[in-house]
């Protein structure tokens, strides 16, 4: 089940409400990434406290470990990981792409060696739909080929040509049709999203979009960005594609990105975002704040008694933990350091989306966008 209601707009920016089998999601929304069935270092209860309305799981990795028999015995991913709110699962296409020379793509699917134990495996659109049916994720992504920016190694390869991008995009369209057919055969009660591909070529993006819209899927995503292209190329595709998707259906920009990317993405008509950046950066001492980014490992924080962000209400900032203390934990390799940093970064991202929703409701998104940029440029 999926119902999407558009509540208000300002320019291309949209405020909406998405109803799924496991709950309601207010959009625009950021979705924390829980690849292996957990958002690293964060309890589900903490995610609920910071109002994470929907999280991600990954078809590829959960298929590898713990395997479908285990998750099937729990009746799906929700009960297995102790999360009662909606879940979106990626199809595995991006992970297969990232295997590089360990995989071989054909019309039927992808042959690859398991990165866990070396077993020979075969992932197809049908298998991806079967896995995601067992996971019982609220939003199921079609199986696609993620078109890379570079063909081969960056130092020795070449930038993907239009012909190569077209071939990849057309394969993803054929896989989208097979994904839909298998999804319907399984009588999956959830929602299937299509993925617009086409590399950095606007005409191919439009061709992909037009063919996917003919499938009349419940929602659509823009894929194949943040795959090694220069930032200005990503921004160009982000500005070109989302607002061309059906206005009455949710729009998802996959794998993006920085706080600035989220605000600009909303301005381009995006409803849903995900990215590993807030959690991965937290584990490396890189913190996002209202007034710019902070690298807590820097020596200048050794005696700093201020919180990470004085305007933040997360457990790390409101709980009395100073920059000096987090710097100390990082230097000592204490596990509390990435835990607190992760809580902070996720809270920052989710609160940013709440502020965006509030601004859209009040008709002040343009004003918010300007103030956001000024604050972030101020520095910590």
N, C-alpha and C positions, 0 to 999 in steps of 0.2 A: 504494500500500500504506500502511496505517496500522494499528498495533496500540497500544492504550493499556492500560497495566496500573496499577491503583491499588495503591500499596504500603502506605500508611498514612494515617490521618486523625486529626485532633484538632479536635473541634467540626465546623465546616463546612470547615476547611482541609484540603487534600489534598496528599499526596506521591505523585507518579506517575512513570511512564516511558513515553515516546512513541517508537515505532519507525516511522521513515519510510524512503523509498527511499535517501536519502543519509546516513542515520545515526540515532543514538539521541539523544533529547532528554530530559533530566531535568527534571521539573516540580515546583514552579512555576518558570517561566522568564520572563526579560525578553528580547525580541527587538530588537536594534538595527535602526534603519530605514536602508535603503540605497535610497532612492527611484529613483535613476537607474542602479542597478547598482553603487553604491559607498556605503559608510558614510563620509560626508564626512571627509577628512583622515586616514583610518586604513587602513593596509595590511591585507589579509586575514590575513597572518601575525600581526599584532598582535592582531587579533580572536581568533585561535586561542589565542594566549598568554594572553589574559584569559578564555578559555573561553566565548566566544560560541558557543552550540550551534546556533543558527538565526538567520538574518537575514531582513529583508524586502526585497522589490522592489516596484515599482509598475507595474501593467499599463498604466495610462493614459500615464504618462510614457515608459515604454520603447517603447510603441507609437508615440509621437511621435518619439522619438529613442533609439536609432539606427534603429529600425524592425525589422519582423519578418524581413526578408530577411537582415539582418546577423546577428541572433541565431540564426536557423535555420541559417545556414552554420556556426555553432559547435556545433550540436547542442543548444542551450539556453543558459540564463542562467548555469549553473554554470561551464561552460568559458569563456564570454565574459568573466566577471568574475573568474575565478581563485579560485572558492570551492567547496570540495568537500563542505561540510556542508549540511544542509537549508536550504531557502528557502521562505518563504511569500510569496505575491503578493496584494496587495489587488486587488480587481476593477476599480477605477476609479470606483466609485460616489461615494466621498467627493470625489474630485477634480472630477468632473462637478458635484456640488453646489456646490463652491467657485467654480465659474465664474460663478455668479450670472446676470446678464442675458445672458451669452454663450451660454447653452444653453436648449433648449426640450424639455421632457419630454413624451412621449406614451406610450400603451400599448405601442407597439412598442419604444421605446428613447429615446435622447437625441440630438437634433441639436445640434451646437455648432460654433463656429469654433475651429480649432486655435490655442492660445495661442502656438504657435511661428511659424507662417507665415500664419495666417488661413484656411487651407483649411477647406471645409465637410466635416464628418465626422459619422458616425452610429454610435453605440455602443449595442449591444443585448446582452442576456444571451448570445446565441449568439456574437457577436463577442468578447465578453469571455472566454468559454470557449475560443474558437479561439486568441486571443492567449496565454492562459495555458498552453494545450497546447504552443505553440511554445516558451514560456519554460521548460517542463518543471519548474515549481515543485512542491515536495513537497506543499505545501498550497495549494489553489486556493480563492479566496473567491467565493461567488455574486455576481452582479451585483445590486445593490440600490439603492434610493433612500434616501439618508441624510436622515432627517427632521430639519429644522432646528428649533432652539428658537424663533427669530424668523422670521416670514414677511416678506420684504423687508428693507429697511434697518433697522437696530436703532433708529435715531432716529425713523423715520417709519412703520415697520411695526407688527406686532403679534405677540404670543406665539402660537405654533401652538395652534389649538383642538383639542379631542378629535376633532371630525369631520375636520379636515385631517390629523391624525396617523393616524386610521383609514384614510383614503383612501391615504395614503402607505404605510402598513404593508401594506395589502392588495395594492398594486401590487408591493411587494417580494416578497410571497409568490408572486404569479403569476410574477414574474421568477425566483424560486428554483426553481419547477417547470421553467421553460424552461431555466435553467442546468443543472439535473440531467439533463434530456433531452439537451441538446447535449453535456454532459460524457460521458455514456454513449455517445452516437453516435460521438464521437471516440475511444472506447476509451482514455481517459486513464488511465494507470497510477498516478496519484497520488491524493490525497484531496481531496474537495470539502467545504467547510464552509458551513453556512447561517448567516444573520445575523438575529438577533432585533431587530426594530424596534418602534416603538410610541410614540416620544417619551417624555414624562414621565408617561404614563398606565399605571398598573400593570395594569389590566384588558386594555389593548391589548397590553402585553408578554406577558401570559399567553396571549392568543389567538394572537399571532405564534408563540410558543414551541410551543404545542400543534400548530399546523399544520406547522411545520418538523419536529417530532419524527416526524410521520407519514411524512415523506420518508425517514426512516431514514438520515441522512447520517452520515459518519464522525466529525464534530465540529461544534461550534456556537460562534458568537460572539455577543456582545452589542454591537451597534452603536448609533449615534445618541446617544452621550454625548460630553462635551467638545466640543460644537458650539455653545457660547455660553450654556449654561444656568448658573445660579448653582451654586456648589460643593455646597451642601446638596441640590440637586435631583439632581445627578450621584451623590452618595453614597447618596441614597434608592433610585435605580434600581439602583445597584451592590449594595446590600444586598438588594434584592427579587428580582432575576432570576437571577443565576448558579446558585445552589444548586437552582433549579427545573429546570435542564437535566439530561439523563440522566447519572446518576452514573458510568456505565461508558464515557463518552466525554469527550474533552478539551473544556475550556471556555475561551474566549478573550475577553478584554475589550479592545476595540479603542480605541487612541489614548489610553490612560491609563497613567501620568501622573507625579505627583510620587512621591518615595520613600514618603511617607505613604499615597498612594493604592495603591501596590503592596502594602504590608503589610496595609492594610484590605481590599484586593481578595482577597488570599489568605485572610483571615479569613472572607470571604463565599463562598469556594468556587471562586475563579478559578485556572486553571492557567497561562494564557499572557497576556502583556502586550506591548504595543509602544507607543512614544511617541518623537517627535522631541525631546522636552525635554532629555535629557542632551547631545545633540549641538548642538542649536540654542542652548541656554543657554550651552554652552561657547564658542561663537563670539561670544557677547556678554559674556564675562568673568564668567559666573555659574556658580559651582562648588558641587557638592553634597559635603558631608562628613558623617561620622558624628555630628558635633556641631553641625549646622546648615549653613546656606548662606553662602557667602562671595562677595562681589563684589570681584574682584581689581583692578578699576580704581580703587577707593577709595584716596584718598591715604594712609590710615592703614597701607597695606601697603608703602609706599615703601622702608622700611628693615627690614622684617620678615624675619628670617633663617630662620624656621620653614618647613617644607614646607606644602603645602596642608592635609594631614591627616596627623598623626604616626602614626596607626594604619593608614595606607594603604600598600599594597605596589606601587602602579602605577609606571610608568616616571617619571612626573613627581615623585612623592613620594619614592620610593626611589632615584631617580637623582640626588639632590642639588640639585634645582631649588627655589629658595626662592620664597616669596611675593613678595619684593622683585624677584626676577628676572622672574617672570611679570608683575608690575605694570609693570616697565620694558618688556618686550616688547609688552604691550598698548598702552602709551602711544606706542610707536614704530611700531605697526602691523605688527610683524613676524609672519610667518605661523607661526612656531614657537609663538606664544602660543595660538591656537585649537587647534593640533595637540596640544600638551601638555594643554590643558584638556579636549579631547575624550577623550584617552586616560584622563585621570583620571575624568571623569564616567561613562564607560562602564564602567570598572573598578569604580567605586563601585556602580553599578546591578547589575552582574553578580555582584559579591561579596555584595551585599545578598541577592540571590536564593539564593546558595549558603548563606549563614547561615540563611535561612529554611528551606531544605531540611534542613540539619543539625538545626535546632531541631525540625522536624517528625519527623525520624527518631528523635530522642531523647525525643519526647513533651514538649517544653518550649516549644512555640510561644507559648503564653499568656505565659509568663515573658519570652520574647524580645520579644514585642510591647510589653510594659511597659517593658523596658529600652531598646528602640529609641526609644520616644517620649520617655523621660527624657533620653537622650543627645542627641537632635535638639533638644530644648528648651534644652539647656545653653548652646549658642551657641559660636561660634568665637572 
